[in-house]
């Protein structure tokens, strides 16, 4: 069985963690991934604290395996969310869209592993000095909010810059990607888009269908003024691009995007909603249980490693 230091750090069977996608990464999905041997993660997004607490309870009702919560630092409830994960003794917290430094003492005192998502070497080094347990190095191939560096050059630079474990993210969907990440020096992968098309994911069927139909050039980055978001092309993305070309203000663009992720994920309006998905969407061909997805990834990784061994 392929095990890495990430498995020991988090108490999981396989070096796979699930992305904390807002509206998508519910307790149902997180529990399924954790029960299958990976690390399932609840996406807190902008959800109120009581909603996140209910999702945590959902996971614990379904599995006793480790899991995590992704805390979004642009949430209006950030302080209350930190209180919730501490009170609930959530095993792992991943963070995005901000620096968790001021909350680290409180989280660490509660025995919580803290793993920020980073998109640059500078931030990775700063967070290592603050005492985080590991880092997710996320390349711009991922869905949703993105940085400016792609995965292949980003991951080894961060691996070389820090002495804590690095998890690769952005473009990973199968066993070949896992082996590639390990070759770059990572201890595992974070996978988001592939898990959207899992049986346990509660996203609207329309959302899953457009991912299954996606081709290699079907994602686009909107908000290129430093607030890039990767989505599947649709009516909303074209309207966004038109407004950018016409010089719309950031406030106007933010108003256009408000509530659009929920519109796609929950309501199933994949024309006018924000269909966040990574470039790996084109490699997702079927909907199946999270356990089967993880097993396939691990089986494929073992096969790839065996084939590579024969080349030596």
Order of alpha helices (4+ residues) and beta strands (2+ residues): alpha-beta-alpha-beta-alpha-beta-alpha-beta-alpha-beta-alpha-beta-beta-alpha-beta-alpha-beta-alpha-alpha-beta-beta-alpha-alpha-alpha-alpha
